[in-house]
């Protein structure tokens, strides 16, 4: 599976961002696709995940209530929308895919459950 993340940039605090993760290479029916992020000087952290077929979702507390992860099946893309952005949201955002959605959802924040990673897209939130 190849993953291509896009949509990053410079955004003002309070604004919104929409990140896309385009998948290719194989059918994702059993997969889960997630977003992680890594801020400067910090460890990579889980943001959100969606089951490709089930459309089940799970969010980290840091974005819950102000973000939505969704799937655009026509474009084979996973979308992450984050609203009410804060400077703390500044990070490089990565998308990742795990081939067994049940395994992924048993511990969605565990990066070892994702075998496929895209390159990052940088998001900077200015105050």
Secondary structure by P-SEA (a helix, b strand, c coil): cbbbbcccccccccbbbbbbbbbcccccccbbbbbbbbcccccccccccccccccbbbbcccccccbbbbbcccccbbbbbbcccccccccbbbbbbbccaaaaaaccccccccccccbbbbbbbcc
